[in-house]
Every structure is written in structure tokens, then in C-alpha cells.
Amino acid sequence: MIDPAEPPPLRPAPAGPVPGEPSEGLPPEGLPSGGRPLGGLPPGPPGGQRPGLPPPGVPPEPLPEPPLRLSPKVLLTDPIRMLPSLFLPLAGVLFLGGFSPGSFVWAAFGVVGSVVYAALRWATFTYRVAGDRLELTRALVSRSVRTIPLERIRGVDVSTPPLHRLLGIAALRIDTGAGGEDKQEGELDGVTVAEAERLKAVLLWHARARTARRARAEAAREDGAAPVSSPAGTAGGHGTALGVPPGAGGSPAERHGAGEATPERVLFVIPRRWLAYGPLSGAYLLTPFALAAGAVGVAFQWGTELRIDGRAVVSAGEWLWGHPALLVAVLVALVLAMPVAGAVMYAVFNWDFTLRAREGYLVAERGLMTRRSVSLERRRIRGFELVEGVAERWAGVARAWAIVTGLGDSQTRGQLMPVVPRAVVLDVVGEAVGPIVTGLRAHPPAARGRRLFRAVFPWLAVAGCAAVAASVWSPLWWAPAVVALLLAAVGVPLGLDRYRSLGHSYDGRRLSVRSGSLRRSQAVVEKRAVVGWKLTQTCFQRRAGLLTVIAGVGAGSGGYAAIDMGEAEGVAFAAEVTPDWLASFVAAEAAETAG
């Protein structure tokens, strides 16, 4: 394991002392101390400064590491990954050629061409860490260099799909926080596992170095003293960085924000038996129906190539429709398979879920077939979101996601806890991010009326229309009318539960809002994450004296709403969290009311 107090290696260390340089003081694994080049230097002029070197006390730039290539094993993975896109053309060539020797020659030519293309892509792609940036160079047709400043890197994910794991390689993806897009800015698909771990340590270590330098600069400004440059080999020295020394003062959140180098600690490992909670979240429950629909789609899409007549598929569907008992049996089998398929798929994606605290990052690892490791920079975490469905609340389990600034694909990469007992979620999240805000304030009774109206009235309207249609056209319309009335009756407890779920609170450091019934969500957000407020009011809310207050947050979904608050209560809530922002508006409104 890499010592958090020492920089990870940029490239292999030399076999012995560097000619012309003392061997003492070099950090382990050959990283230049204070940015000192690894190569020897010719003797300088007597009593003078060597030409091309900076003045004394200013560390020189480190030599960049030589360009590196991906593992040659990608020559196996790339053609296999291209097979799905080549399947239809190759099948078409074989069928059109009547499986003649010539058709097989053309099909083999296509396979060989894909292998040659993969080899050219591998030979013309290089990467390297050059000073303060990561360079990705591709020169297949035209030369292009993508430069990623190391200080912009916010997270590094390492995943190992089944074929990669078999070959001992991994895919490394870099998140720079440039926007909330799903696609990362940099990707190295096909490095060895050891190289992936080395690069991950190097890139994340530079991010911690930046954090430590900023923390010291801010502390120096607060003390009124000039920033003191760190000596070589310490935090803030060029090319190196250390976190704030462990045991420094301040709260855990403040120490993480300052880039403290904390030892690795395992916060949570999911027991295998808890994977059975997966279907309660509703995730993957529709897998059997999705597989059935996919099979039908494949039959229609590839029917010509596979010599499957589309009319035969339609005839099979009509025959099944003409046998209601068999159709009901198929539907019942699919429904019974839902929890089983949900549990299996959930276990595949969350197998051995592990949450670690490592060097200023939260690292979540999970997956059976494809093992994935996601790193979240703790200083960029602004809170968390606790999610509970109806079945999850009944079973006493919950899920949690981190609210992180500049995180792409947050619904997947931001998961802190899978479906586990609620008490465990609160304990782990409280230790990793912060405690949940309790004592939520209830919303006015007018909000209850709106929840009941929205849960009941639409179904009553459907039932009324169906009753009219039954009296005018056909008695068959009474069936949907009865169903709509039943759903309207179910809407009464649903509306009451939605009202009980409403709430908001502020404890001086974090604000919290909660809403929802079928999917109840409570967001806990730090005050510093709030960048603005949006107060909305529909015509129905205006008549009821209600409004919705949305806290604009530069993280997560971008905004979290307190639904159907009282008008005065909503303004007071926003003023309580950020009093300086709304002081002039509240004072003007109070003066206008008094006048």
C-alpha cells in the first residue's frame, strides 16, 4: 500500500545512485524530491549557477515520464468488443453468399480487418504524466493530444469487466468535474491492474496536494502572514504533497477539507445475506419482462439474417392471445420470476460492496462480473440523500447517495450504501459524511388537502368518464370505472402518507428537506453548498397560501425542494439558512406591510 505521507511513483527508480547527485533524500520509488530531475547534470561553471536552472530556493520542473502504451492484451479485448457490431454484417455476408467458400473468405477478411484496426489503435495511442498534466496522445489518422490538468481531476474509477479480469487488465476512467455529464473526460481502457492502481494513486495524490496547498494558503491569509513555501518533499513543495498532519485540530469535515492524510479504514462491507434486500428497492424487478421484450425485438430485428419469418412471430403472438389460460400462466410465471431476477441482478451489481475511507477519499467497490471502484473526494461531498420505498420502509431498510459537486453519472457513481437496514445506513453515512438532520418541521394542513386531492381526484375523474361511456356506449366500460374507483380509494392513505413525509429543518450547519411516499427521499445538504433560492407558486398553491422552496445546490441534482410550505414559513426558512441574502427583501416586505 502506498504511504499517504509519501508520493506514489511516477516511474521506476534508477538502479543505483544518480551520477553527479547525492543519493540521500530521494523519496521512495524514484519520484523526484522537490521536482529534482532523475538524470545527472553536468558540472556547472565554478562559483556560478548552472545555465537553464531556476534561482536557488525555487525547485525546477520534474522530468516527464516517457510515453506509455496500453497493455498488448487489448489486442484481444478490442476485437471481441467489436463483435456485436460486426455480427450483422458478417451474418449478412454469409447468408447472401449462401455459405460458399467465398463468403467465408470475405467474413474472415472482416475479422482480420478488425484485428488490424485494433492493433493500429494500440500502436498509435500513448499516455504519460508530464509535470502537472496527464497527456493522452492518439495519432491514427491525425495527431491529437488531450491534456488534462492534474489539479482538475476529481475522481478516478477503476473497473474490471469479466474479460479484463481474466486477462489481468483494467479500465481506468478519469472524472474532472467539468460538468454533470455521464461521460468522463479521460479513459485508459486496457492498462494492467498494477498500472491502474499506480496511476490512480498518482492522480488522486496530486489532488490532495492541491487541497493541502490551498488550506495552508488560506490559513496563512487568515493569520495575516505570508504563505510559507514548504521544503522539498513536503506538502506544497513542487511535485510533492503531503496532507495536513494527522491529529490536527478541527472537525473531521474540516480536516478532510484541508487534505489530511488519514490511514485507510473500512467503513462497511455488506454481508451476503443482506443482498436479499435488493428486490425491495424495485430495482431490476422488471428484468423478466425486459428479457421477454428483448427476445421479441431480436426476433424482429434479426429475423431476416437468422431466417426467422416475422409473420411466424406475429402468428405465435396471435396464437398465445387466443389461449387466455396459457397467456395468464406466462404472465404469472413472469411475475413470480420478478423477485428472483431482481435479487440475482442486484447481487451481481452489488456483490461484496465495500466502502472505505482512504486518503481524503471515499472509495466504493462493488460488482461480481464487473468489479468497479469509485473514488469520491470527501472535500467535495456536500451532503447525502436517504431514499426509502414503501416496501423498504416496511422492512426497515434504506439506501443512500452522496451529494457531490461536479460528479457525472451521480445515480451510479454517487452511491454510498446499497439497500441495508436503516440504522446501519445512518451509522455509516454519519461517520463518512455527517449525521442526519432530525426533528423535521411539519407542513401546514393545506398541504394535506393538496396531497389528498392529487392522489384521489384523477382516479375519480377517470371513473366518471368510464361510467358515462358505459351508460352511452357499452357496459364493458364499467370494468375500468370500478378499477378507477378502487385506485381512488387507495389514494386516500397514499395522500395521507405523502403529507406525513413532508418536512424540512435546519440545525445551523445543514438543511434537510423530505418528500415522497412511493419513493420517500430526504436530502441533507450543508449550508455552504446552497448557491441560491427559488420560490415557486402555482395558482392552486396561491389560493391555498402555499409555495415550494427550492434550495439551489451546486451538487447532486442541482436543487432540493421543500414542497407546499406556508408562504411566511417558506420565506422564513430561506432567510434562516442565508439571512444576508434575503435581509433586504424581508425588510422591504415588512415595511410595506406596516405602511
Backbone hydrogen bonds, N-H to C=O, Kabsch-Sander energy under -0.5 kcal/mol:
donor,donor_aa,acceptor,acceptor_aa,energy
6,E,3,D,-2.0
21,E,18,V,-2.2
26,L,23,S,-0.8
30,G,27,P,-1.2
31,L,28,P,-1.2
34,G,32,P,-0.5
35,G,32,P,-1.0
36,R,33,S,-1.1
48,G,45,P,-2.0
53,L,50,R,-1.5
58,V,55,P,-1.8
65,E,129,V,-1.7
68,L,127,Y,-3.2
71,S,190,G,-2.6
74,V,71,S,-2.0
75,L,72,P,-1.8
76,L,73,K,-1.8
77,T,73,K,-1.4
78,D,74,V,-2.8
80,I,76,L,-1.2
81,R,77,T,-2.6
82,M,78,D,-1.6
83,L,79,P,-0.6
83,L,80,I,-0.9
86,L,82,M,-1.4
87,F,83,L,-1.5
88,L,84,P,-0.6
90,L,86,L,-2.5
91,A,87,F,-3.0
92,G,88,L,-2.7
93,V,89,P,-2.3
94,L,90,L,-2.3
95,F,91,A,-2.6
96,L,92,G,-2.8
97,G,93,V,-1.8
98,G,95,F,-1.2
99,F,94,L,-2.7
100,S,97,G,-1.0
104,F,100,S,-1.8
105,V,101,P,-1.8
106,W,102,G,-2.4
107,A,103,S,-2.4
108,A,104,F,-2.6
109,F,105,V,-2.3
110,G,106,W,-1.9
111,V,107,A,-1.9
112,V,108,A,-2.7
113,G,109,F,-2.4
114,S,110,G,-1.8
115,V,111,V,-1.9
116,V,112,V,-2.6
117,Y,113,G,-2.5
118,A,114,S,-2.2
119,A,115,V,-2.3
120,L,116,V,-2.4
121,R,117,Y,-2.3
122,W,118,A,-2.2
123,A,119,A,-2.5
124,T,120,L,-1.7
125,F,122,W,-0.9
126,T,137,T,-2.4
127,Y,68,L,-2.3
128,R,135,E,-1.6
130,A,128,R,-0.7
130,A,133,R,-2.2
131,G,129,V,-0.7
132,D,130,A,-0.5
133,R,130,A,-0.9
134,L,148,I,-2.6
135,E,128,R,-2.8
135,E,133,R,-0.5
136,L,146,R,-2.7
137,T,126,T,-2.8
137,T,135,E,-0.5
138,R,144,S,-2.7
139,A,124,T,-1.8
141,V,142,S,-0.5
144,S,138,R,-3.0
146,R,136,L,-3.2
147,T,145,V,-0.6
148,I,134,L,-2.8
148,I,146,R,-0.5
150,L,132,D,-2.2
152,R,149,P,-1.5
153,I,150,L,-1.1
154,R,175,D,-3.2
155,G,175,D,-1.8
157,D,173,R,-2.8
158,V,373,S,-2.0
159,S,171,A,-2.5
160,T,371,R,-2.8
165,R,161,P,-2.9
166,L,162,P,-2.1
167,L,163,L,-1.7
168,G,164,H,-1.1
169,I,164,H,-2.5
170,A,191,V,-3.0
171,A,159,S,-2.9
172,L,188,L,-2.6
173,R,157,D,-2.8
173,R,171,A,-0.5
174,I,186,G,-3.0
175,D,155,G,-3.0
176,T,174,I,-0.5
181,E,179,G,-1.0
185,E,174,I,-1.0
186,G,174,I,-1.3
188,L,172,L,-3.2
189,D,187,E,-0.5
190,G,170,A,-2.0
190,G,188,L,-1.0
191,V,170,A,-1.6
191,V,188,L,-0.6
193,V,168,G,-1.4
196,A,192,T,-2.6
197,E,193,V,-2.3
198,R,194,A,-2.2
199,L,195,E,-2.9
200,K,196,A,-2.5
201,A,197,E,-2.2
202,V,198,R,-2.4
203,L,199,L,-2.9
204,L,200,K,-2.3
205,W,201,A,-2.0
206,H,202,V,-1.8
207,A,203,L,-1.3
208,R,204,L,-1.9
209,A,205,W,-1.9
210,R,206,H,-2.1
211,T,207,A,-1.9
212,A,208,R,-2.6
213,R,209,A,-2.3
214,R,210,R,-2.2
215,A,211,T,-2.4
216,R,212,A,-2.3
217,A,213,R,-2.3
218,E,214,R,-2.7
219,A,215,A,-2.3
220,A,216,R,-2.4
221,R,217,A,-2.1
222,E,218,E,-2.3
223,D,219,A,-1.9
224,G,220,A,-0.6
224,G,221,R,-0.6
225,A,220,A,-2.0
229,S,227,P,-0.6
234,T,231,P,-1.8
236,G,240,T,-0.6
237,G,234,T,-2.3
240,T,237,G,-2.0
248,A,245,P,-1.4
255,R,251,S,-2.5
256,H,252,P,-2.5
257,G,253,A,-2.1
258,A,254,E,-1.3
259,G,256,H,-1.5
260,E,255,R,-2.2
261,A,244,V,-1.1
262,T,260,E,-1.3
265,R,357,A,-2.2
267,L,265,R,-0.6
267,L,355,L,-2.6
268,F,355,L,-1.7
270,I,353,F,-2.4
274,W,271,P,-1.1
275,L,272,R,-1.5
276,A,273,R,-1.2
277,Y,274,W,-1.7
278,G,275,L,-1.5
280,L,277,Y,-1.6
281,S,278,G,-1.7
282,G,279,P,-1.4
283,A,278,G,-0.5
285,L,282,G,-1.3
287,T,284,Y,-1.3
290,A,286,L,-2.5
291,L,287,T,-2.5
292,A,288,P,-2.2
293,A,289,F,-2.7
294,G,290,A,-2.4
295,A,291,L,-2.2
296,V,292,A,-2.0
297,G,293,A,-2.4
298,V,294,G,-2.6
299,A,295,A,-2.0
300,F,296,V,-1.9
301,Q,297,G,-2.8
302,W,298,V,-2.8
306,L,302,W,-2.7
307,R,304,T,-1.0
308,I,303,G,-4.1
309,D,307,R,-0.6
312,A,309,D,-0.8
313,V,309,D,-1.2
314,V,310,G,-2.1
315,S,311,R,-2.5
316,A,312,A,-2.2
317,G,313,V,-2.0
318,E,314,V,-2.4
319,W,315,S,-2.4
320,L,316,A,-2.2
321,W,317,G,-2.2
322,G,318,E,-1.6
323,H,320,L,-1.2
327,L,323,H,-2.2
328,V,324,P,-3.0
329,A,325,A,-2.0
330,V,326,L,-2.3
331,L,327,L,-2.4
332,V,328,V,-2.7
333,A,329,A,-2.3
334,L,330,V,-2.2
335,V,331,L,-2.5
336,L,332,V,-2.8
337,A,333,A,-1.5
338,M,334,L,-0.6
338,M,335,V,-1.1
340,V,336,L,-0.6
341,A,337,A,-3.1
342,G,338,M,-2.8
343,A,339,P,-2.5
344,V,340,V,-2.4
345,M,341,A,-2.8
346,Y,342,G,-2.4
347,A,343,A,-2.3
348,V,344,V,-2.2
349,F,345,M,-1.9
350,N,346,Y,-1.9
351,W,347,A,-0.7
353,F,350,N,-1.2
354,T,365,E,-2.7
355,L,268,F,-2.7
356,R,354,T,-0.5
356,R,363,V,-2.7
357,A,265,R,-3.1
358,R,356,R,-0.6
358,R,361,Y,-3.0
359,E,262,T,-1.3
361,Y,358,R,-1.1
362,L,376,L,-2.8
363,V,356,R,-2.7
363,V,361,Y,-0.6
364,A,362,L,-0.6
364,A,374,V,-2.6
365,E,354,T,-2.6
365,E,363,V,-0.5
366,R,372,R,-2.0
367,G,351,W,-1.1
368,L,348,V,-2.7
371,R,160,T,-1.7
371,R,369,M,-0.6
372,R,366,R,-3.1
373,S,158,V,-2.7
374,V,364,A,-2.8
376,L,362,L,-2.8
377,E,154,R,-0.5
378,R,360,G,-2.2
380,R,377,E,-1.5
381,I,378,R,-1.3
382,R,380,R,-0.5
382,R,403,I,-3.6
383,G,403,I,-0.7
384,F,524,V,-1.8
385,E,401,W,-2.7
386,L,522,Q,-3.0
387,V,385,E,-0.5
387,V,399,R,-2.2
388,E,520,R,-2.7
390,V,518,L,-0.9
393,R,389,G,-2.5
394,W,390,V,-2.0
395,A,391,A,-1.8
396,G,392,E,-0.9
397,V,392,E,-2.7
398,A,420,V,-2.4
399,R,387,V,-2.1
400,A,417,M,-1.8
401,W,385,E,-2.0
402,A,414,G,-3.3
403,I,383,G,-2.5
404,V,402,A,-0.8
405,T,380,R,-2.0
407,L,404,V,-0.8
408,G,406,G,-0.6
412,T,409,D,-1.2
413,R,409,D,-2.9
414,G,410,S,-1.7
415,Q,412,T,-0.8
416,L,400,A,-2.1
417,M,400,A,-1.9
420,V,398,A,-1.9
420,V,418,P,-0.9
422,R,396,G,-2.6
424,V,421,P,-0.5
425,V,421,P,-2.0
426,L,422,R,-2.4
427,D,423,A,-2.0
428,V,424,V,-2.7
429,V,425,V,-2.8
430,G,426,L,-2.1
431,E,427,D,-1.6
432,A,428,V,-2.4
433,V,429,V,-3.3
434,G,429,V,-2.0
438,T,436,I,-0.5
441,R,504,H,-3.5
447,A,444,P,-1.6
448,R,444,P,-0.6
448,R,445,P,-0.7
449,G,445,P,-1.6
450,R,446,A,-1.7
451,R,447,A,-2.1
452,L,448,R,-2.4
453,F,449,G,-2.5
454,R,450,R,-2.3
455,A,451,R,-1.3
456,V,452,L,-1.8
457,F,453,F,-2.1
460,L,456,V,-1.9
461,A,457,F,-2.5
462,V,458,P,-2.0
463,A,459,W,-2.6
464,G,460,L,-2.4
465,C,461,A,-2.2
466,A,462,V,-2.5
467,A,463,A,-2.2
468,V,464,G,-2.2
469,A,465,C,-2.4
470,A,466,A,-2.2
471,S,467,A,-2.0
472,V,468,V,-1.7
473,W,469,A,-3.1
474,S,469,A,-1.1
477,W,474,S,-1.6
478,W,475,P,-2.2
479,A,476,L,-1.3
481,A,477,W,-1.4
482,V,478,W,-2.3
483,V,479,A,-2.1
484,A,480,P,-2.4
485,L,481,A,-2.0
486,L,482,V,-2.2
487,L,483,V,-2.3
488,A,484,A,-2.2
489,A,485,L,-2.0
490,V,486,L,-2.2
491,G,487,L,-1.6
492,V,488,A,-0.6
492,V,489,A,-1.0
494,L,490,V,-1.5
495,G,491,G,-2.8
496,L,492,V,-2.1
497,D,493,P,-2.3
498,R,494,L,-2.2
499,Y,495,G,-1.8
500,R,496,L,-2.2
501,S,497,D,-1.5
502,L,498,R,-0.7
502,L,499,Y,-1.0
503,G,514,R,-1.4
504,H,441,R,-1.0
505,S,512,S,-2.0
507,D,510,R,-2.0
511,L,525,V,-2.8
512,S,505,S,-2.5
513,V,523,A,-1.7
514,R,503,G,-2.3
515,S,521,S,-1.7
520,R,388,E,-2.7
520,R,517,S,-0.7
521,S,515,S,-2.7
522,Q,386,L,-2.7
523,A,513,V,-2.4
524,V,384,F,-3.0
525,V,511,L,-2.9
525,V,523,A,-0.5
526,E,382,R,-2.8
527,K,509,R,-2.7
529,A,526,E,-1.2
530,V,527,K,-1.5
531,V,552,G,-3.2
532,G,552,G,-1.0
534,K,550,I,-2.2
536,T,534,K,-0.6
536,T,548,T,-2.5
542,R,538,T,-2.5
543,R,539,C,-1.8
544,A,540,F,-1.4
545,G,541,Q,-0.8
545,G,542,R,-0.7
546,L,541,Q,-2.9
547,L,565,M,-2.2
548,T,536,T,-2.6
549,V,562,A,-2.1
550,I,534,K,-2.9
550,I,548,T,-0.6
551,A,549,V,-0.5
551,A,560,Y,-2.7
552,G,532,G,-2.8
552,G,550,I,-0.8
553,V,558,G,-1.9
554,G,529,A,-1.2
555,A,553,V,-1.0
556,G,404,V,-1.5
558,G,555,A,-2.0
560,Y,551,A,-1.6
562,A,549,V,-3.1
563,I,561,A,-0.7
565,M,547,L,-3.1
567,E,545,G,-1.4
570,G,566,G,-3.0
571,V,567,E,-1.8
572,A,568,A,-2.3
573,F,569,E,-2.1
574,A,570,G,-1.9
575,A,571,V,-2.3
576,E,572,A,-2.1
577,V,573,F,-1.7
578,T,574,A,-2.4
581,W,578,T,-0.6
582,L,578,T,-1.1
583,A,579,P,-1.0
586,V,582,L,-2.8
587,A,583,A,-2.5
588,A,584,S,-2.2
589,E,585,F,-2.4
590,A,586,V,-2.4
591,A,587,A,-2.4
592,E,588,A,-2.3
593,T,589,E,-2.2
594,A,590,A,-2.4
595,G,591,A,-2.2
